[in-house]
Structure formats: structure tokens, C-alpha cells
Amino acid sequence: MTDERADVVVIGAGVVGAFVARRLARAGADVLLVDPAPGTGASAGNAGMLVPSFCLPMANPGALRDAVRALTGRTPAVSLGRPLRPASLRWLAGFAVASRPGRARRDAHHLVGLADGAADAYAEVSESEGIDIGLRRTGWLHVCRAPAVLSAQVRAAERLEGLGVRHEVLDAAGLRRREPGLAADLVGGVLYPDDAALDPSAATRAVLTGALRAGARLRQARVTAVEKGSTGRVRAVGTSAGRLEGDAFVLAAGTASREVGRLFGIRLPVEPGYGWSITVPTSGSPGPAGSRALMAADDHVVVNPGAHQVRVTGGMEIGGRPSAAPTPAALAALRASAERLLPALAALPAGSAWRGARPMTPTGLPIIGPAGRNLVVATGHGTLGMTLAPATARAVEALLMHGTYGTSSSSRPRSGDPS
């Protein structure tokens, strides 16, 4: 093991850390990325959506109702795993406090602003690096089986319109004109034409490749210690691959940010929200999965068709065990929901399953900002990591390279042990 030095050490090489490293390196900084498993986790296993329409923060009255229903297992959107740790219970209490209507609307306006331009940023990465990321700017279609669900979707879309998010309401015939393969029992839906979809694994790999091509270095290692000077300034981090010195440090480690933050002496209210997905290979054409990303609003299941695969993702579980694999029952329910939406999917093979954690904050806002004299935190993006990664990188660059900071955070990191 050897000591190394860089202008900026970025901890975490998922999509957020990769975007930060690429932007800083292209601005002339000497950047060192450190991550035990670069480009994996939620950055690879998520639904692959770039969605200004999904920027109502999770801490909102509707999600709070879902969380209460989760206590009885009656909602597909949110479930509570076992065991529920004390930290999870504290997080849920903070989530309940943050779920006020006025705050949710204010925070949604902020998130929509951060999401603006995300698809353009990924298109630039794909073109610059010469890597196909499966970007499709064909919108996101929320489809409904129950009239009450359709009414709720329309009301939500009307509220988002006030934030600049465009939508189109479709009846049953309109759905079929857009997507002929949809099931016959759907009553209507809402199309968000400015949303986009991509292959999240390919996109994360492209951004990481771009960072390395711009001069960033990557060390596949885990941060195990933090070394500070007498003034509280971070001098170095200890890792399984050696000691890494830097002038500045960026903590972008997703769900690991809480644990790593403890090493820095800061308290981060980040809770893992476990999600699961199925990736089904196709014969080289989206075919039976349609031409655009779909949301089965009754079941809260997303179907994202690509050139060579279909990604199907479900709801979220708070609490539970990190190592637990998705249960056969959960996977069967996910597949059944997708096949009810698109019957032709039944002819495709079983596919591969994934379960992983997304970094959730009680407010639903990411934590982006200074947390010490030379430490910046960029974590807690929840289900919007792909969507918000480009804007996060811009904010971190503004802070580190230009001495400014233009975005607000969900909560300021606090000194002390979070346990």
C-alpha cells in the first residue's frame, strides 16, 4: 500500500460521484476517486429514469399515507421491513414531520429545477465518450386500471404543471394509439413528454469512463479512517489500498455515506430504502415492452424497455436487512404486474433479479453542501440519483472551484455520532 495525493478526493464512484469527478477533472482539478465497487449498487440496478415529473419529494402527504398503510401491508409503493432499527424509527419520525403540504410543494419546485437539463447532460456524455447509454427521450407514460387511480394521477399532474412539468391526459383509446401492446383493461393514463429513460448501468459506466479519460484516477478501496489537522481540516483518508491525501474531499457514497460520515465526525440522516428489479433480456428490439417507459400506477411498477433488455422495478422497503435478497414472492408479484400491463412480456425469459439500497433523507431532498472546512457532502438523492447527478456535479464544482454554492440541502450535516 502506498500514499497518494490529489487536489480532490471523491469518496464514492456511483453515478453521482462519477459525475462530480468528471466535471472537476474537466475543469482542471487532479481528482482521485475511491470506491470498493465502482459503478455498481443503486446506480446500476435502478429503473433508469430521468424524471422531472417524479420530483415531488418523497416526504409529502400522499407518501405519508402510504407509509401508514405500510404498517398493515396494504400499499405497493412503500413497505416496512423487519427488523426496524432505532435509526430507521428516527428517520420515519423525521419523514412524518417533513411531509407537510406547503413544504412538499416548495421542495418540489427546487427538485424540478435541479432536474432540468438532465437528459441533455447524459446526451453530452454519450456523445463525448462514444458510449451508447440507451437514451430515449420519448416521455414517461403512467397508465391506470382503476378510475380512482387515474383521477389521482391527473390531480398530481395538474399540480406539477404549476412547476413547469408538462403532461397530457390520455383515455383508453389514446393509450392504445401510443402503445398498442398495452392490456385491454386500462382506463387511461398521463404522459409526461419531457421525461426520458436510459440504461443506468451503461450510463454510469460512461460517466465513470469520462472521468478517467479527463484525468481522474480510480482506487478500488474502502475508506476506513479519516485524518484531521489541529484546525479540523481533513488531511487524508485511510483506505484498504493506502492513505489518500487531498486539499478537498467530497463524500458521495450513497447509502454508505452515513457510515463514512461518522468517520468524518458528521451526522447524516441517510436511511437505506431498499428496491428490487428484474432485468429481462430481449431479442434485440423492445418489441413487446413498447416504445417508452411505463408506470403501472395501480401497482407502482416501472417498465423501462431498452434495445436489448427490459428493466422492471417495484416499490421501496424501509428497514429490513441489508443482505436480504428479494424474495421469490416479491419477484413473482413484480413480474406479474408487468405482464398484466404488457401481456406479451409473458413470452420473455425469467431474467435476473437485483436488490439494493437507495440513500433516502427524511425530507426527500438530497444533501449537497459543505460539511467542514474542506469537506463537501453530495448524497441522499433517493430515487432521483440518475436525474439529479448532473446538477449535483455542477453544485460541487461551483463550491470547490469557484467558491460559490447555489443549491439548498435537505439538512445540514451535524457534528457528532449519528448512532
C-alpha positions as CSV (number, residue, x, y, z in Angstrom):
1,M,0.0,0.0,0.0
2,T,1.3,3.5,-0.9
3,D,0.3,7.1,-0.1
4,E,-1.2,9.2,-2.9
5,R,-2.2,12.8,-3.2
6,A,-4.8,14.7,-5.2
7,D,-6.5,18.1,-5.3
8,V,-9.9,16.5,-4.6
9,V,-10.6,13.0,-3.2
10,V,-14.1,11.9,-4.2
11,I,-15.5,9.1,-2.0
12,G,-18.0,7.1,-4.0
13,A,-17.9,6.1,-7.7
14,G,-21.6,5.6,-8.4
15,V,-23.3,7.9,-10.8
16,V,-23.2,11.0,-8.5
17,G,-19.5,10.6,-7.6
18,A,-18.6,9.8,-11.2
19,F,-20.3,13.0,-12.5
20,V,-18.6,15.0,-9.8
21,A,-15.2,13.6,-10.7
22,R,-15.7,14.0,-14.4
23,R,-16.8,17.7,-14.0
24,L,-13.9,18.5,-11.7
25,A,-11.3,16.8,-13.8
26,R,-12.5,18.5,-16.9
27,A,-12.2,21.8,-15.0
28,G,-8.5,21.1,-14.4
29,A,-8.5,19.5,-10.9
30,D,-6.4,16.5,-10.0
31,V,-9.1,14.1,-8.9
32,L,-8.9,10.7,-7.1
33,L,-12.0,8.5,-6.9
34,V,-12.2,5.8,-4.2
35,D,-14.9,3.1,-4.1
36,P,-14.8,-0.6,-3.2
37,A,-17.2,-1.5,-6.1
38,P,-17.3,1.4,-8.7
39,G,-20.4,1.8,-10.8
40,T,-22.5,-0.8,-9.0
41,G,-25.2,-0.7,-6.4
42,A,-28.3,1.5,-7.0
43,S,-26.5,3.3,-9.8
44,A,-26.7,0.1,-11.9
45,G,-29.8,-1.5,-10.6
46,N,-32.3,1.4,-10.7
47,A,-35.1,2.0,-13.1
48,G,-33.0,4.2,-15.4
49,M,-35.4,7.2,-15.4
50,L,-34.7,10.9,-15.9
51,V,-37.9,12.3,-14.5
52,P,-38.7,15.9,-13.6
53,S,-42.2,14.6,-13.2
54,F,-41.2,12.5,-10.2
55,C,-39.7,15.5,-8.3
56,L,-42.4,15.7,-5.7
57,P,-40.2,14.8,-2.7
58,M,-40.9,11.5,-1.0
59,A,-41.8,13.5,2.1
60,N,-45.3,14.5,1.0
61,P,-48.8,13.9,2.4
62,G,-49.5,11.1,-0.1
63,A,-46.3,9.2,0.7
64,L,-47.0,9.6,4.4
65,R,-50.4,8.0,3.9
66,D,-48.6,5.1,2.0
67,A,-46.2,4.8,5.0
68,V,-49.1,4.5,7.4
69,R,-50.7,1.9,5.2
70,A,-47.4,0.0,5.0
71,L,-47.9,-0.8,8.7
72,T,-50.7,-3.1,7.6
73,G,-49.0,-4.2,4.3
74,R,-51.7,-2.5,2.1
75,T,-49.6,-0.4,-0.3
76,P,-47.4,-1.4,-3.2
77,A,-45.4,1.8,-3.0
78,V,-43.8,1.6,0.4
79,S,-43.3,-1.3,2.8
80,L,-41.6,-1.7,6.2
81,G,-39.0,-4.4,6.6
82,R,-38.0,-6.2,9.7
83,P,-36.2,-5.5,11.9
84,L,-36.9,-1.8,12.2
85,R,-33.7,-0.4,13.8
86,P,-33.9,2.7,16.1
87,A,-32.2,4.7,13.4
88,S,-35.0,3.7,11.0
89,L,-37.7,4.7,13.5
90,R,-36.0,8.1,14.0
91,W,-35.8,8.5,10.2
92,L,-39.5,7.7,9.9
93,A,-40.3,10.3,12.6
94,G,-38.4,13.0,10.7
95,F,-40.2,11.9,7.5
96,A,-43.6,12.4,9.1
97,V,-42.6,15.9,10.3
98,A,-41.3,16.8,6.8
99,S,-44.5,15.6,5.0
100,R,-46.4,18.9,5.3
101,P,-48.2,20.0,2.1
102,G,-46.6,23.5,1.9
103,R,-43.1,22.2,2.4
104,A,-43.6,19.4,-0.2
105,R,-44.6,21.9,-2.9
106,R,-41.7,24.2,-2.1
107,D,-39.2,21.4,-2.2
108,A,-40.7,20.0,-5.4
109,H,-40.0,23.4,-7.1
110,H,-36.4,23.1,-6.0
111,L,-36.1,19.5,-7.2
112,V,-37.6,20.3,-10.6
113,G,-35.0,23.0,-11.1
114,L,-32.2,20.6,-10.3
115,A,-33.7,18.0,-12.7
116,D,-33.8,20.5,-15.6
117,G,-31.3,19.6,-18.3
118,A,-30.5,16.1,-17.0
119,A,-31.3,14.4,-20.4
120,D,-29.1,16.9,-22.2
121,A,-26.2,16.2,-19.8
122,Y,-26.4,12.4,-20.4
123,A,-26.6,13.0,-24.2
124,E,-23.4,15.0,-23.9
125,V,-21.7,12.3,-22.0
126,S,-22.8,9.6,-24.5
127,E,-21.6,11.7,-27.5
128,S,-18.3,12.8,-25.9
129,E,-17.3,9.4,-24.7
130,G,-18.7,7.5,-27.7
131,I,-20.7,5.1,-25.5
132,D,-24.3,4.2,-26.2
133,I,-26.3,4.6,-23.0
134,G,-29.7,3.7,-24.5
135,L,-31.0,7.3,-24.0
136,R,-34.6,7.6,-25.2
137,R,-36.4,10.9,-25.0
138,T,-39.9,9.5,-25.5
139,G,-41.5,10.5,-22.3
140,W,-42.9,8.5,-19.4
141,L,-46.4,7.1,-19.6
142,H,-48.3,6.5,-16.3
143,V,-51.2,4.0,-17.0
144,C,-54.1,3.2,-14.8
145,R,-56.5,0.3,-14.4
146,A,-58.8,1.8,-11.7
147,P,-60.7,5.1,-12.4
148,A,-59.8,6.4,-8.9
149,V,-56.1,5.9,-9.6
150,L,-56.4,7.7,-12.9
151,S,-58.2,10.6,-11.1
152,A,-55.4,10.8,-8.6
153,Q,-52.7,10.7,-11.3
154,V,-54.5,13.6,-13.2
155,R,-54.6,15.7,-10.0
156,A,-50.9,15.1,-9.4
157,A,-50.1,16.1,-12.9
158,E,-52.1,19.3,-12.6
159,R,-50.2,20.3,-9.5
160,L,-46.9,19.6,-11.3
161,E,-47.9,21.7,-14.2
162,G,-47.6,24.8,-11.9
163,L,-43.9,23.9,-11.5
164,G,-43.4,23.8,-15.3
165,V,-43.8,20.0,-15.8
166,R,-45.9,19.3,-18.9
167,H,-48.3,16.5,-19.2
168,E,-51.0,15.0,-21.5
169,V,-54.0,13.1,-20.2
170,L,-55.0,10.1,-22.4
171,D,-58.1,8.0,-22.4
172,A,-58.1,4.2,-23.1
173,A,-58.1,4.7,-26.9
174,G,-55.3,7.2,-26.6
175,L,-53.2,4.8,-24.6
176,R,-53.7,2.1,-27.3
177,R,-52.7,4.6,-30.1
178,R,-49.5,5.4,-28.3
179,E,-48.7,1.8,-27.1
180,P,-50.7,-0.9,-28.9
181,G,-49.3,-3.7,-26.7
182,L,-50.9,-2.4,-23.5
183,A,-53.5,-4.5,-21.7
184,A,-57.1,-4.0,-22.8
185,D,-58.5,-3.2,-19.2
186,L,-56.6,0.1,-18.8
187,V,-58.9,3.1,-18.5
188,G,-56.4,5.9,-19.2
189,G,-53.1,7.5,-18.2
190,V,-50.9,10.5,-18.1
191,L,-48.0,11.1,-20.4
192,Y,-45.0,13.3,-19.3
193,P,-43.4,14.1,-22.6
194,D,-40.2,15.7,-21.2
195,D,-39.1,12.7,-19.1
196,A,-36.5,10.3,-20.5
197,A,-35.1,6.8,-20.0
198,L,-31.7,5.1,-20.3
199,D,-29.7,2.1,-19.4
200,P,-28.5,3.0,-15.9
201,S,-25.5,0.7,-15.8
202,A,-24.3,1.8,-19.3
203,A,-24.8,5.5,-18.3
204,T,-22.9,5.2,-15.0
205,R,-20.1,3.3,-16.9
206,A,-20.0,6.1,-19.5
207,V,-19.7,8.9,-16.9
208,L,-17.0,7.0,-15.0
209,T,-15.1,6.4,-18.2
210,G,-15.3,10.1,-19.0
211,A,-13.9,11.0,-15.6
212,L,-10.9,8.7,-16.1
213,R,-10.4,10.0,-19.6
214,A,-10.4,13.5,-18.2
215,G,-7.5,12.5,-15.9
216,A,-9.2,11.3,-12.7
217,R,-7.7,8.3,-11.0
218,L,-9.7,5.4,-9.5
219,R,-8.8,3.3,-6.5
220,Q,-11.0,0.3,-5.7
221,A,-10.9,0.5,-1.9
222,R,-13.0,1.2,1.2
223,V,-12.4,4.3,3.4
224,T,-11.6,3.1,6.9
225,A,-10.3,6.2,8.7
226,V,-10.1,10.0,8.5
227,E,-7.1,12.1,9.5
228,K,-7.6,15.7,10.5
229,G,-5.3,18.5,11.5
230,S,-5.5,20.6,14.6
231,T,-7.8,23.1,12.9
232,G,-10.3,20.4,11.9
233,R,-9.3,20.4,8.3
234,V,-9.2,16.9,6.7
235,R,-5.7,16.0,5.7
236,A,-6.2,12.4,4.4
237,V,-8.4,9.3,4.5
238,G,-7.1,5.9,5.2
239,T,-8.3,3.2,2.9
240,S,-7.8,-0.5,2.3
241,A,-5.4,0.5,-0.5
242,G,-3.4,3.1,1.4
243,R,-3.5,6.7,2.6
244,L,-5.0,9.3,0.3
245,E,-4.2,13.0,0.9
246,G,-6.2,15.8,-0.6
247,D,-6.9,19.6,-0.5
248,A,-10.6,18.9,-0.5
249,F,-12.9,15.8,-0.1
250,V,-16.3,15.0,-1.5
251,L,-18.5,12.4,0.2
252,A,-20.8,10.9,-2.4
253,A,-21.0,7.3,-1.1
254,G,-24.8,6.8,-1.4
255,T,-26.2,4.7,1.4
256,A,-22.6,4.2,2.8
257,S,-22.4,8.0,3.4
258,R,-23.9,7.6,6.9
259,E,-21.2,5.2,8.0
260,V,-18.4,7.1,6.2
261,G,-19.7,10.4,7.5
262,R,-19.3,9.0,11.1
263,L,-15.6,8.7,10.3
264,F,-15.5,12.4,9.4
265,G,-17.4,13.3,12.6
266,I,-20.6,14.4,10.9
267,R,-24.2,13.1,11.2
268,L,-26.0,12.4,8.0
269,P,-29.7,11.5,8.1
270,V,-29.5,8.9,5.3
271,E,-31.5,5.7,5.5
272,P,-31.3,2.9,3.0
273,G,-34.5,2.5,1.0
274,Y,-34.4,-1.0,-0.5
275,G,-35.7,-1.5,-4.0
276,W,-35.6,-4.5,-6.3
277,S,-35.7,-5.0,-10.1
278,I,-35.8,-7.7,-12.7
279,T,-33.8,-7.3,-15.9
280,V,-35.2,-9.4,-18.8
281,P,-33.2,-9.9,-22.0
282,T,-34.9,-9.3,-25.3
283,S,-34.0,-10.4,-28.8
284,G,-32.6,-7.0,-29.8
285,S,-35.8,-5.0,-30.0
286,P,-38.0,-3.5,-27.3
287,G,-40.9,-5.2,-29.2
288,P,-43.4,-6.4,-26.6
289,A,-42.3,-3.9,-24.0
290,G,-43.3,-0.9,-26.1
291,S,-41.5,2.2,-27.2
292,R,-41.3,4.2,-24.0
293,A,-41.0,3.8,-20.2
294,L,-44.3,3.0,-18.4
295,M,-45.5,3.2,-14.9
296,A,-48.3,0.8,-13.8
297,A,-49.8,3.4,-11.4
298,D,-52.1,0.9,-9.6
299,D,-49.1,-1.3,-8.6
300,H,-46.3,1.3,-8.6
301,V,-44.2,-0.7,-11.0
302,V,-42.0,0.8,-13.7
303,V,-41.2,-0.9,-17.0
304,N,-38.3,0.5,-18.9
305,P,-37.7,-1.1,-22.4
306,G,-34.3,-0.9,-24.0
307,A,-32.7,-2.2,-27.1
308,H,-31.5,-5.4,-25.5
309,Q,-33.3,-5.7,-22.2
310,V,-36.4,-4.7,-20.2
311,R,-35.9,-3.3,-16.7
312,V,-38.8,-3.8,-14.3
313,T,-38.7,-2.2,-10.9
314,G,-41.0,-2.1,-7.9
315,G,-41.6,-0.1,-4.7
316,M,-39.5,0.6,-1.7
317,E,-38.8,-1.1,1.7
318,I,-37.6,0.9,4.7
319,G,-35.9,-1.2,7.3
320,G,-35.0,-4.8,6.9
321,R,-31.7,-6.5,6.5
322,P,-29.0,-5.2,4.1
323,S,-28.0,-8.6,2.8
324,A,-31.5,-9.9,2.2
325,A,-32.2,-11.0,-1.4
326,P,-35.5,-10.2,-3.0
327,T,-38.0,-12.9,-2.0
328,P,-39.5,-15.2,-4.7
329,A,-42.9,-13.8,-3.8
330,A,-41.8,-10.2,-4.4
331,L,-40.2,-11.1,-7.7
332,A,-43.2,-13.0,-8.8
333,A,-45.5,-10.1,-7.9
334,L,-43.3,-7.7,-9.8
335,R,-43.2,-9.9,-12.9
336,A,-47.0,-10.5,-12.7
337,S,-47.7,-6.7,-12.5
338,A,-45.5,-6.1,-15.6
339,E,-47.3,-8.9,-17.5
340,R,-50.7,-7.5,-16.6
341,L,-49.6,-4.2,-18.1
342,L,-47.9,-5.7,-21.2
343,P,-49.2,-9.3,-21.8
344,A,-46.5,-10.0,-24.4
345,L,-43.9,-9.9,-21.7
346,A,-45.0,-13.3,-20.6
347,A,-43.2,-14.8,-23.6
348,L,-39.8,-13.4,-22.5
349,P,-37.4,-15.4,-20.2
350,A,-37.2,-15.0,-16.5
351,G,-34.3,-12.6,-16.3
352,S,-32.0,-11.7,-13.5
353,A,-33.0,-10.2,-10.1
354,W,-31.4,-7.4,-8.1
355,R,-32.0,-5.8,-4.7
356,G,-30.2,-2.7,-3.5
357,A,-30.4,0.4,-1.3
358,R,-31.1,4.0,-2.3
359,P,-29.9,6.8,0.0
360,M,-33.1,8.3,1.4
361,T,-33.3,11.5,3.5
362,P,-36.4,12.3,5.7
363,T,-37.3,15.3,3.7
364,G,-36.8,13.7,0.3
365,L,-34.2,16.4,-0.7
366,P,-30.5,15.5,-1.3
367,I,-27.8,16.7,1.0
368,I,-25.5,18.9,-1.1
369,G,-23.2,21.3,0.6
370,P,-20.2,22.0,2.9
371,A,-19.8,19.9,6.0
372,G,-16.4,21.2,7.2
373,R,-13.5,23.4,6.2
374,N,-12.7,21.2,3.2
375,L,-15.4,18.6,3.0
376,V,-18.4,18.7,0.7
377,V,-21.3,16.2,1.0
378,A,-23.3,15.0,-2.0
379,T,-25.6,12.3,-1.0
380,G,-29.2,11.4,-0.2
381,H,-30.6,11.5,-3.7
382,G,-33.1,8.7,-3.0
383,T,-34.9,7.6,-6.2
384,L,-33.6,10.6,-8.2
385,G,-29.9,9.8,-8.3
386,M,-29.7,9.5,-12.1
387,T,-31.9,12.6,-12.6
388,L,-30.0,14.8,-10.1
389,A,-26.4,13.7,-10.6
390,P,-25.6,16.3,-13.3
391,A,-26.9,19.2,-11.2
392,T,-25.1,17.9,-8.1
393,A,-21.8,17.9,-10.0
394,R,-22.4,21.5,-11.1
395,A,-23.1,22.5,-7.5
396,V,-20.0,20.7,-6.2
397,E,-17.8,22.3,-8.9
398,A,-19.2,25.8,-8.1
399,L,-18.3,25.3,-4.4
400,L,-14.8,23.8,-4.8
401,M,-13.6,25.5,-8.0
402,H,-15.3,28.9,-7.8
403,G,-16.0,29.3,-4.1
404,T,-19.8,29.6,-4.5
405,Y,-22.7,27.5,-3.6
406,G,-26.1,27.8,-5.4
407,T,-28.3,24.9,-4.2
408,S,-30.0,24.2,-0.9
409,S,-29.8,21.0,1.0
410,S,-32.3,18.8,2.8
411,S,-30.5,19.2,6.1
412,R,-27.1,20.4,7.1
413,P,-24.7,17.7,8.3
414,R,-24.2,17.8,12.0
415,S,-21.2,17.1,14.1
416,G,-21.3,14.0,16.2
417,D,-22.1,10.4,16.1
418,P,-25.3,9.6,14.3
419,S,-26.0,6.3,16.2
